[in-house]
Amino acid sequence: MNKFGKLAVFVILLYVVQSSLLTLIAYRGIGPDLMLLLTVSCAFLRGMRYGGLMGFATGLLQDLATGTFLGIHAFSQLLIGMFFGRFSDRVFKEQFFLPVFASVAAIVANYFILALLMVLLGYRFNLVGNVESMLVPMLIYQLAFAYPVHRLAYALDKKLSKKEKH
């Protein structure tokens, strides 16, 4: 299987885990966003273009699988992937703490991008109340799952990069 195929299988498996197994530990319907964690990890490992592409692909997968507004997750994760990818040349690839803590900033940015898009689409909601009931559990889940997802993404990237050189 080629590099793209292995990456596609990894993304789909991660989404299956997110949408099937991790819903069992969801709190009030809120669970971890492994696709966002993968986007941040890939952005730190490979750069802005790759992070943006991964964000768009994983966001589009989420949009297509959940039936929400088409492109809303793709757009927000594209922006997040490109933003965090800008810092890939300033980060040691073996360092695991920065992507873990960057996932906190990523989930906050994703939340506010999606909230802004919802307001622009005409939906009304209490931002302060939603921060307490939605954002705080999301932050806890992201911190819990950021290290394992980044570790898996790093191992896959290392394996694919090794094959690329040979």
N, C-alpha and C positions, 0 to 999 in steps of 0.2 A: 504494500500500500504506500502511496506517495505521501509527501509532507502534508498536503492539503487534506487528504483523506483522513489521516490520523488526527489532525487538528479538528476537522469537522466531527469525527466520531467523539472526540473528547468533549467538545462543546455540547453535542447532543446528549451524551451521557450525563454531563453536569446539569443540564437542564432537566433531564428526567429525574435525577436525584432531587433537584430543587422543587419540582412540581409534584412529585409523588411522595418521597420519603420525608422530606423536611416539612411537609404540611402537617405531619403528625405532631410536631413540636411547636407549631405555630401558636402565637399568643394573640387572641382576638383576630385571627385571620391574617396576621402579619408574620412573615417568615423572613429568612435570610435571602438576599439577592445575590446568588452565586455568579450570575452573569455580569453584574457590575463589578464584583471582586475579580473575576477573570479579566475584564476589560482593564482595570487598574493595573493588575499584575502584568499583563501583556504590554501595556503602555510603558511601564517602567523597564521591562526587559528588552523591548524592541524599538521603541521610539514613537514619535507622534503619528506618523502615517499608519503604522501597524496598529497602534492603539485606537486610532479613529476607525480604522476598518473593522477591528474586532468589536468595538463598541457598536458600530452600525449593524454588524451581522448579528451579534447577540441581542441587541435591542429589537431588531426586526424579527428574530425568532420569538422573542417574548410577545411582540405585537401580534404576530400571526397565530401563536398558540393560545393566547388569552382572549383574542377578539376585542381588545380595547381599540382606542383610536389608532388607526394604522399610521405608524411612523413616529408616535410620540416618544416611545422608549428608544427607538432607533436614533432620533435626533438628540435626546438628552445624553445617551451613552456615547454617541459620536463626539459631542462636545467634551464630555468628561475624559474620554480616551485621548483626544487630541491635547487637552490641557495637561494631563499627567504625563503624556508622552514627551512633552517639552523638557521634562526633567530627567529623561532617561540617560543622558550623557553625564549627568552630575551625580548619579547614584551607582554605587557598587552593586553589581548584579547578584552577588552572594548575600547582600544585606537583606534581612527579612523584616526588620522592624519598621522601616519607612513605608513599605507598601501596606503593612498592617495598619499603621496609624493614618496613612493617606486614605484608607478605605472609609474612615470616619468622615473626612472632608468630602469624599466622593459621594457618600450617601446623603450628606447634608445638601450638597450641590444638586444632586439628582432630585431630592425632595423638593427643593425650591424651584428648580427648572420645571418640574411637572406641575407644581402648584401654580406657577406663573402661567403656564400654558393652559391650565384648566380655567383660571380666571379670565384669560384672554378669549377662551371659548364660551364664556358666559356663565360658568358655574360659580356658585357662591358657597363659601364654607368658612368656618372659623379657623383661621390660621393658628392662633395661639392654642386653642383646644386640640387641634390636630397634631401640633408639635408634641404636646404632652402624651397623647394617646397613640400616635403612630411613629413619630420620629425616634423617641427614646427606645422603644422596643427594637426598632430597626437598627439603631446604633449598637445595642447590646449583641444582637445576632451577628452583625457585621464584624464586630471585634472577635466574637467567638469563632467565626468561620474564615476570617481573613488569612490566618497563618496556614491552615491546611490547603486552602485553594491556591495561595501563592506558592507553596511548596510543590504542589502538583504541577502548576504552570511552569515553574522553574525547571523541574525535572523533565517535563515534555519539551521545553524550549532547548534545554541542554542536549537532549537526545536528538532532536531534529537538527540542531546546529552541527552536531558531530557528524551526522549523515550528510549534511550539506557540504562539509569540507572534504569528505572522501569522494 
